[in-house]
Amino acid sequence: MPHSDGLSRAELDAAVSELRTFVAELMRDGLVAPDGSVTDPPLSTRTCRPPHVDPHTSAGTEATRP
């Protein structure tokens, strides 16, 4: 029986399994705590930094934060 968005039970189960695997990876990497809260690691341990935003223009640039 398909769900409201047309997914079959097997497709839904596969998506849930993929999501659980992803959350387990995040937990292993220390980005999600055992209680499910999201942690914010120090900038030095991040592999990707958000773009720098100029507070005067509110526009993002390709430069990273200092």
N, CA, C and O atoms as a CHARMM CRD file, in Angstrom:
* protein
*
  264
    1    1 MET  N      0.83600  -1.17400   0.00000 PROA 1      0.00000
    2    1 MET  CA     0.00000   0.00000   0.00000 PROA 1      0.00000
    3    1 MET  C      0.88600   1.24300   0.00000 PROA 1      0.00000
    4    1 MET  O      1.67700   1.42100   0.92600 PROA 1      0.00000
    5    2 PRO  N      0.78000   2.09400  -0.99100 PROA 2      0.00000
    6    2 PRO  CA     1.59800   3.31700  -1.05900 PROA 2      0.00000
    7    2 PRO  C      1.17500   4.34000  -0.00300 PROA 2      0.00000
    8    2 PRO  O      0.01500   4.39400   0.40500 PROA 2      0.00000
    9    3 HSD  N      2.14300   5.14300   0.42500 PROA 3      0.00000
   10    3 HSD  CA     1.86700   6.22800   1.35700 PROA 3      0.00000
   11    3 HSD  C      1.38300   7.43300   0.56900 PROA 3      0.00000
   12    3 HSD  O      1.35300   7.39600  -0.66100 PROA 3      0.00000
   13    4 SER  N      1.00500   8.49700   1.25700 PROA 4      0.00000
   14    4 SER  CA     0.40000   9.65300   0.60500 PROA 4      0.00000
   15    4 SER  C      1.26400  10.26600  -0.48600 PROA 4      0.00000
   16    4 SER  O      0.73300  10.86100  -1.42400 PROA 4      0.00000
   17    5 ASP  N      2.58600  10.13300  -0.38600 PROA 5      0.00000
   18    5 ASP  CA     3.44100  10.70900  -1.42500 PROA 5      0.00000
   19    5 ASP  C      3.82300   9.68300  -2.49000 PROA 5      0.00000
   20    5 ASP  O      4.68100   9.95800  -3.33000 PROA 5      0.00000
   21    6 GLY  N      3.20700   8.52300  -2.46800 PROA 6      0.00000
   22    6 GLY  CA     3.42500   7.52800  -3.50500 PROA 6      0.00000
   23    6 GLY  C      4.55100   6.55000  -3.23500 PROA 6      0.00000
   24    6 GLY  O      4.86100   5.73000  -4.09900 PROA 6      0.00000
   25    7 LEU  N      5.17700   6.60600  -2.06100 PROA 7      0.00000
   26    7 LEU  CA     6.25100   5.66800  -1.75200 PROA 7      0.00000
   27    7 LEU  C      5.68300   4.32900  -1.32000 PROA 7      0.00000
   28    7 LEU  O      4.68600   4.26100  -0.60200 PROA 7      0.00000
   29    8 SER  N      6.32600   3.28000  -1.76400 PROA 8      0.00000
   30    8 SER  CA     5.93400   1.95300  -1.29900 PROA 8      0.00000
   31    8 SER  C      6.54300   1.72200   0.08300 PROA 8      0.00000
   32    8 SER  O      7.41600   2.48100   0.50500 PROA 8      0.00000
   33    9 ARG  N      6.10500   0.71200   0.77500 PROA 9      0.00000
   34    9 ARG  CA     6.64900   0.38000   2.09600 PROA 9      0.00000
   35    9 ARG  C      8.14400   0.09000   1.99400 PROA 9      0.00000
   36    9 ARG  O      8.91400   0.49200   2.86700 PROA 9      0.00000
   37   10 ALA  N      8.55600  -0.59800   0.94800 PROA 10     0.00000
   38   10 ALA  CA     9.97500  -0.93100   0.76900 PROA 10     0.00000
   39   10 ALA  C     10.80800   0.33600   0.56200 PROA 10     0.00000
   40   10 ALA  O     11.90700   0.45400   1.10300 PROA 10     0.00000
   41   11 GLU  N     10.28400   1.28000  -0.22200 PROA 11     0.00000
   42   11 GLU  CA    11.00600   2.53300  -0.44700 PROA 11     0.00000
   43   11 GLU  C     11.11300   3.33900   0.84300 PROA 11     0.00000
   44   11 GLU  O     12.15600   3.92200   1.13700 PROA 11     0.00000
   45   12 LEU  N     10.03100   3.36500   1.60500 PROA 12     0.00000
   46   12 LEU  CA    10.03800   4.06600   2.87800 PROA 12     0.00000
   47   12 LEU  C     11.01900   3.42200   3.85400 PROA 12     0.00000
   48   12 LEU  O     11.77100   4.12500   4.52900 PROA 12     0.00000
   49   13 ASP  N     11.01800   2.10600   3.93100 PROA 13     0.00000
   50   13 ASP  CA    11.95700   1.39000   4.80000 PROA 13     0.00000
   51   13 ASP  C     13.40300   1.66900   4.39400 PROA 13     0.00000
   52   13 ASP  O     14.26500   1.84200   5.25500 PROA 13     0.00000
   53   14 ALA  N     13.67200   1.71300   3.08800 PROA 14     0.00000
   54   14 ALA  CA    15.02700   1.99000   2.59700 PROA 14     0.00000
   55   14 ALA  C     15.45000   3.40900   2.97300 PROA 14     0.00000
   56   14 ALA  O     16.59800   3.63000   3.35900 PROA 14     0.00000
   57   15 ALA  N     14.53600   4.36800   2.86500 PROA 15     0.00000
   58   15 ALA  CA    14.85000   5.75300   3.21400 PROA 15     0.00000
   59   15 ALA  C     15.12900   5.87900   4.71600 PROA 15     0.00000
   60   15 ALA  O     16.05600   6.58400   5.11600 PROA 15     0.00000
   61   16 VAL  N     14.34400   5.20900   5.53300 PROA 16     0.00000
   62   16 VAL  CA    14.55300   5.24000   6.98600 PROA 16     0.00000
   63   16 VAL  C     15.90100   4.61100   7.33200 PROA 16     0.00000
   64   16 VAL  O     16.62900   5.12800   8.18000 PROA 16     0.00000
   65   17 SER  N     16.22800   3.52100   6.69100 PROA 17     0.00000
   66   17 SER  CA    17.50700   2.85900   6.93300 PROA 17     0.00000
   67   17 SER  C     18.67700   3.77400   6.55600 PROA 17     0.00000
   68   17 SER  O     19.67100   3.85100   7.27800 PROA 17     0.00000
   69   18 GLU  N     18.54800   4.46200   5.42700 PROA 18     0.00000
   70   18 GLU  CA    19.58900   5.37900   4.98100 PROA 18     0.00000
   71   18 GLU  C     19.73900   6.53400   5.97000 PROA 18     0.00000
   72   18 GLU  O     20.85800   6.94800   6.27600 PROA 18     0.00000
   73   19 LEU  N     18.63400   7.04700   6.46200 PROA 19     0.00000
   74   19 LEU  CA    18.67400   8.13400   7.43100 PROA 19     0.00000
   75   19 LEU  C     19.32800   7.68100   8.73600 PROA 19     0.00000
   76   19 LEU  O     20.13000   8.41100   9.31800 PROA 19     0.00000
   77   20 ARG  N     18.98600   6.47900   9.19200 PROA 20     0.00000
   78   20 ARG  CA    19.60100   5.95300  10.42300 PROA 20     0.00000
   79   20 ARG  C     21.10800   5.78800  10.26300 PROA 20     0.00000
   80   20 ARG  O     21.86700   6.06900  11.19000 PROA 20     0.00000
   81   21 THR  N     21.53900   5.33700   9.10000 PROA 21     0.00000
   82   21 THR  CA    22.97100   5.18800   8.82900 PROA 21     0.00000
   83   21 THR  C     23.65900   6.54400   8.86100 PROA 21     0.00000
   84   21 THR  O     24.75000   6.68100   9.41400 PROA 21     0.00000
   85   22 PHE  N     23.01600   7.54900   8.26400 PROA 22     0.00000
   86   22 PHE  CA    23.57800   8.89700   8.23900 PROA 22     0.00000
   87   22 PHE  C     23.69700   9.46800   9.65600 PROA 22     0.00000
   88   22 PHE  O     24.72600  10.04700  10.00200 PROA 22     0.00000
   89   23 VAL  N     22.66200   9.31000  10.47100 PROA 23     0.00000
   90   23 VAL  CA    22.69700   9.80200  11.85000 PROA 23     0.00000
   91   23 VAL  C     23.77600   9.06500  12.63600 PROA 23     0.00000
   92   23 VAL  O     24.46800   9.67900  13.44800 PROA 23     0.00000
   93   24 ALA  N     23.93300   7.77100  12.41500 PROA 24     0.00000
   94   24 ALA  CA    24.98700   7.00700  13.09100 PROA 24     0.00000
   95   24 ALA  C     26.36800   7.55500  12.71700 PROA 24     0.00000
   96   24 ALA  O     27.25400   7.63300  13.56800 PROA 24     0.00000
   97   25 GLU  N     26.55400   7.93300  11.45300 PROA 25     0.00000
   98   25 GLU  CA    27.81600   8.54500  11.01100 PROA 25     0.00000
   99   25 GLU  C     28.05100   9.85600  11.73900 PROA 25     0.00000
  100   25 GLU  O     29.15300  10.12000  12.22000 PROA 25     0.00000
  101   26 LEU  N     27.00600  10.67800  11.81900 PROA 26     0.00000
  102   26 LEU  CA    27.12400  11.95900  12.51500 PROA 26     0.00000
  103   26 LEU  C     27.46300  11.75400  13.98300 PROA 26     0.00000
  104   26 LEU  O     28.24600  12.51600  14.55000 PROA 26     0.00000
  105   27 MET  N     26.88500  10.74000  14.60000 PROA 27     0.00000
  106   27 MET  CA    27.19000  10.43800  16.00100 PROA 27     0.00000
  107   27 MET  C     28.63300   9.98000  16.13200 PROA 27     0.00000
  108   27 MET  O     29.33500  10.39800  17.05200 PROA 27     0.00000
  109   28 ARG  N     29.08100   9.13100  15.22600 PROA 28     0.00000
  110   28 ARG  CA    30.45800   8.63500  15.24700 PROA 28     0.00000
  111   28 ARG  C     31.44500   9.78700  15.09300 PROA 28     0.00000
  112   28 ARG  O     32.52200   9.77900  15.68900 PROA 28     0.00000
  113   29 ASP  N     31.06300  10.78500  14.28000 PROA 29     0.00000
  114   29 ASP  CA    31.92900  11.94000  14.04900 PROA 29     0.00000
  115   29 ASP  C     31.81700  12.99600  15.14600 PROA 29     0.00000
  116   29 ASP  O     32.50500  14.01600  15.10500 PROA 29     0.00000
  117   30 GLY  N     30.94500  12.74900  16.13100 PROA 30     0.00000
  118   30 GLY  CA    30.79900  13.67800  17.24000 PROA 30     0.00000
  119   30 GLY  C     29.92400  14.88100  16.94700 PROA 30     0.00000
  120   30 GLY  O     29.95300  15.85800  17.69600 PROA 30     0.00000
  121   31 LEU  N     29.14800  14.83300  15.87400 PROA 31     0.00000
  122   31 LEU  CA    28.29700  15.95900  15.51000 PROA 31     0.00000
  123   31 LEU  C     26.89300  15.85200  16.08300 PROA 31     0.00000
  124   31 LEU  O     26.15900  16.83900  16.12800 PROA 31     0.00000
  125   32 VAL  N     26.52000  14.65000  16.52200 PROA 32     0.00000
  126   32 VAL  CA    25.23400  14.43400  17.18200 PROA 32     0.00000
  127   32 VAL  C     25.51500  13.68300  18.47800 PROA 32     0.00000
  128   32 VAL  O     26.18900  12.65300  18.48100 PROA 32     0.00000
  129   33 ALA  N     24.98900  14.21500  19.57500 PROA 33     0.00000
  130   33 ALA  CA    25.18800  13.60700  20.89300 PROA 33     0.00000
  131   33 ALA  C     24.26300  12.39900  21.05200 PROA 33     0.00000
  132   33 ALA  O     23.28300  12.26900  20.31800 PROA 33     0.00000
  133   34 PRO  N     24.56700  11.51800  22.00300 PROA 34     0.00000
  134   34 PRO  CA    23.71900  10.34500  22.23000 PROA 34     0.00000
  135   34 PRO  C     22.24900  10.68700  22.50900 PROA 34     0.00000
  136   34 PRO  O     21.35800   9.88600  22.22800 PROA 34     0.00000
  137   35 ASP  N     22.00100  11.88600  23.06700 PROA 35     0.00000
  138   35 ASP  CA    20.61200  12.27400  23.33300 PROA 35     0.00000
  139   35 ASP  C     19.92000  12.85900  22.10200 PROA 35     0.00000
  140   35 ASP  O     18.75200  13.24400  22.16700 PROA 35     0.00000
  141   36 GLY  N     20.64100  12.92400  20.98200 PROA 36     0.00000
  142   36 GLY  CA    20.06300  13.42600  19.73900 PROA 36     0.00000
  143   36 GLY  C     20.30600  14.89600  19.48700 PROA 36     0.00000
  144   36 GLY  O     19.96200  15.40600  18.42000 PROA 36     0.00000
  145   37 SER  N     20.90000  15.59800  20.46200 PROA 37     0.00000
  146   37 SER  CA    21.17800  17.01600  20.25000 PROA 37     0.00000
  147   37 SER  C     22.35000  17.18000  19.28500 PROA 37     0.00000
  148   37 SER  O     23.25000  16.34200  19.22000 PROA 37     0.00000
  149   38 VAL  N     22.31200  18.26700  18.55100 PROA 38     0.00000
  150   38 VAL  CA    23.36800  18.55500  17.57800 PROA 38     0.00000
  151   38 VAL  C     24.46500  19.32400  18.29100 PROA 38     0.00000
  152   38 VAL  O     24.19400  20.28500  19.01100 PROA 38     0.00000
  153   39 THR  N     25.70400  18.89800  18.08800 PROA 39     0.00000
  154   39 THR  CA    26.83600  19.57600  18.70600 PROA 39     0.00000
  155   39 THR  C     27.48400  20.48600  17.68400 PROA 39     0.00000
  156   39 THR  O     27.33600  20.28400  16.47800 PROA 39     0.00000
  157   40 ASP  N     28.18900  21.46600  18.15300 PROA 40     0.00000
  158   40 ASP  CA    28.86900  22.41800  17.28000 PROA 40     0.00000
  159   40 ASP  C     30.35700  22.32000  17.55100 PROA 40     0.00000
  160   40 ASP  O     30.86000  22.94700  18.48300 PROA 40     0.00000
  161   41 PRO  N     31.07000  21.53700  16.74300 PROA 41     0.00000
  162   41 PRO  CA    32.50000  21.35600  17.00000 PROA 41     0.00000
  163   41 PRO  C     33.27700  22.64500  16.74800 PROA 41     0.00000
  164   41 PRO  O     32.81000  23.51200  16.01000 PROA 41     0.00000
  165   42 PRO  N     34.44700  22.77900  17.34600 PROA 42     0.00000
  166   42 PRO  CA    35.27800  23.96200  17.09600 PROA 42     0.00000
  167   42 PRO  C     35.58000  24.09300  15.60300 PROA 42     0.00000
  168   42 PRO  O     35.63400  23.09500  14.88400 PROA 42     0.00000
  169   43 LEU  N     35.77600  25.32300  15.14400 PROA 43     0.00000
  170   43 LEU  CA    36.06000  25.55800  13.72500 PROA 43     0.00000
  171   43 LEU  C     37.26900  24.77100  13.24700 PROA 43     0.00000
  172   43 LEU  O     37.31900  24.36200  12.08700 PROA 43     0.00000
  173   44 SER  N     38.24300  24.55100  14.12400 PROA 44     0.00000
  174   44 SER  CA    39.46800  23.86900  13.70900 PROA 44     0.00000
  175   44 SER  C     39.21500  22.42000  13.30100 PROA 44     0.00000
  176   44 SER  O     40.02700  21.83700  12.58200 PROA 44     0.00000
  177   45 THR  N     38.10200  21.82600  13.74700 PROA 45     0.00000
  178   45 THR  CA    37.84000  20.42900  13.39200 PROA 45     0.00000
  179   45 THR  C     36.85900  20.29100  12.24300 PROA 45     0.00000
  180   45 THR  O     36.62000  19.18000  11.77000 PROA 45     0.00000
  181   46 ARG  N     36.28700  21.39200  11.78600 PROA 46     0.00000
  182   46 ARG  CA    35.32100  21.33700  10.68700 PROA 46     0.00000
  183   46 ARG  C     36.03800  21.16400   9.36500 PROA 46     0.00000
  184   46 ARG  O     37.11500  21.72000   9.15000 PROA 46     0.00000
  185   47 THR  N     35.43600  20.39300   8.48500 PROA 47     0.00000
  186   47 THR  CA    36.02500  20.20800   7.16000 PROA 47     0.00000
  187   47 THR  C     35.49600  21.22800   6.17500 PROA 47     0.00000
  188   47 THR  O     36.09400  21.43600   5.12000 PROA 47     0.00000
  189   48 CYS  N     34.39400  21.86000   6.49800 PROA 48     0.00000
  190   48 CYS  CA    33.79300  22.83800   5.61000 PROA 48     0.00000
  191   48 CYS  C     33.33100  24.01300   6.45200 PROA 48     0.00000
  192   48 CYS  O     32.55300  23.84200   7.39000 PROA 48     0.00000
  193   49 ARG  N     33.80100  25.18500   6.12500 PROA 49     0.00000
  194   49 ARG  CA    33.39700  26.36500   6.87700 PROA 49     0.00000
  195   49 ARG  C     32.33600  27.13900   6.10100 PROA 49     0.00000
  196   49 ARG  O     32.34500  27.15900   4.87000 PROA 49     0.00000
  197   50 PRO  N     31.42800  27.77000   6.82600 PROA 50     0.00000
  198   50 PRO  CA    30.41800  28.57600   6.14000 PROA 50     0.00000
  199   50 PRO  C     31.06000  29.79200   5.48300 PROA 50     0.00000
  200   50 PRO  O     32.11700  30.24000   5.92800 PROA 50     0.00000
  201   51 PRO  N     30.45500  30.32400   4.45200 PROA 51     0.00000
  202   51 PRO  CA    31.03900  31.50700   3.81200 PROA 51     0.00000
  203   51 PRO  C     31.00100  32.70100   4.75000 PROA 51     0.00000
  204   51 PRO  O     30.10600  32.81800   5.58700 PROA 51     0.00000
  205   52 HSD  N     31.96500  33.57500   4.60600 PROA 52     0.00000
  206   52 HSD  CA    31.99400  34.78900   5.40800 PROA 52     0.00000
  207   52 HSD  C     30.87800  35.70700   4.93400 PROA 52     0.00000
  208   52 HSD  O     30.67000  35.87100   3.73200 PROA 52     0.00000
  209   53 VAL  N     30.16800  36.29800   5.87100 PROA 53     0.00000
  210   53 VAL  CA    29.10000  37.23200   5.51700 PROA 53     0.00000
  211   53 VAL  C     29.50600  38.61100   5.98600 PROA 53     0.00000
  212   53 VAL  O     29.80600  38.81200   7.16300 PROA 53     0.00000
  213   54 ASP  N     29.51700  39.57200   5.05800 PROA 54     0.00000
  214   54 ASP  CA    29.83500  40.95600   5.37400 PROA 54     0.00000
  215   54 ASP  C     28.62300  41.56100   6.07400 PROA 54     0.00000
  216   54 ASP  O     27.55500  41.64700   5.46800 PROA 54     0.00000
  217   55 PRO  N     28.75400  41.98500   7.33900 PROA 55     0.00000
  218   55 PRO  CA    27.58900  42.50600   8.06100 PROA 55     0.00000
  219   55 PRO  C     27.02000  43.78400   7.45300 PROA 55     0.00000
  220   55 PRO  O     25.87300  44.14300   7.72100 PROA 55     0.00000
  221   56 HSD  N     27.82400  44.47500   6.63000 PROA 56     0.00000
  222   56 HSD  CA    27.35900  45.71900   6.02300 PROA 56     0.00000
  223   56 HSD  C     26.51000  45.47100   4.78500 PROA 56     0.00000
  224   56 HSD  O     25.64800  46.28100   4.44600 PROA 56     0.00000
  225   57 THR  N     26.75000  44.37000   4.12300 PROA 57     0.00000
  226   57 THR  CA    25.98900  44.08700   2.90200 PROA 57     0.00000
  227   57 THR  C     25.09800  42.85600   3.04300 PROA 57     0.00000
  228   57 THR  O     24.18900  42.64500   2.24100 PROA 57     0.00000
  229   58 SER  N     25.36100  42.05400   4.05500 PROA 58     0.00000
  230   58 SER  CA    24.65700  40.79100   4.26800 PROA 58     0.00000
  231   58 SER  C     24.82800  39.83000   3.08900 PROA 58     0.00000
  232   58 SER  O     24.04000  38.90200   2.90800 PROA 58     0.00000
  233   59 ALA  N     25.85900  40.06900   2.30300 PROA 59     0.00000
  234   59 ALA  CA    26.12100  39.19000   1.15600 PROA 59     0.00000
  235   59 ALA  C     27.25700  38.24800   1.50400 PROA 59     0.00000
  236   59 ALA  O     28.25100  38.65900   2.10200 PROA 59     0.00000
  237   60 GLY  N     27.11400  36.99500   1.13400 PROA 60     0.00000
  238   60 GLY  CA    28.16000  36.01100   1.35900 PROA 60     0.00000
  239   60 GLY  C     29.26600  36.17700   0.33600 PROA 60     0.00000
  240   60 GLY  O     29.02800  36.62900  -0.78400 PROA 60     0.00000
  241   61 THR  N     30.47600  35.80900   0.72800 PROA 61     0.00000
  242   61 THR  CA    31.60500  35.82800  -0.18600 PROA 61     0.00000
  243   61 THR  C     32.23200  34.45400  -0.17300 PROA 61     0.00000
  244   61 THR  O     31.86900  33.60500   0.64200 PROA 61     0.00000
  245   62 GLU  N     33.14800  34.23900  -1.04800 PROA 62     0.00000
  246   62 GLU  CA    33.83100  32.95500  -1.10300 PROA 62     0.00000
  247   62 GLU  C     34.86600  32.82700   0.00700 PROA 62     0.00000
  248   62 GLU  O     35.30300  31.71800   0.31600 PROA 62     0.00000
  249   63 ALA  N     35.26100  33.92900   0.60400 PROA 63     0.00000
  250   63 ALA  CA    36.26900  33.89000   1.66900 PROA 63     0.00000
  251   63 ALA  C     35.67400  33.24600   2.91000 PROA 63     0.00000
  252   63 ALA  O     34.48100  33.36900   3.18700 PROA 63     0.00000
  253   64 THR  N     36.52900  32.56000   3.64600 PROA 64     0.00000
  254   64 THR  CA    36.06400  31.95500   4.89700 PROA 64     0.00000
  255   64 THR  C     36.36500  32.90000   6.04000 PROA 64     0.00000
  256   64 THR  O     37.15300  33.83600   5.90400 PROA 64     0.00000
  257   65 ARG  N     35.73600  32.64700   7.15000 PROA 65     0.00000
  258   65 ARG  CA    35.96300  33.48000   8.32100 PROA 65     0.00000
  259   65 ARG  C     37.39200  33.33200   8.79800 PROA 65     0.00000
  260   65 ARG  O     37.97900  32.25500   8.69400 PROA 65     0.00000
  261   66 PRO  N     37.95900  34.42100   9.32500 PROA 66     0.00000
  262   66 PRO  CA    39.34300  34.34300   9.84500 PROA 66     0.00000
  263   66 PRO  C     39.42700  33.45800  11.06100 PROA 66     0.00000
  264   66 PRO  O     40.50800  33.28100  11.62300 PROA 66     0.00000
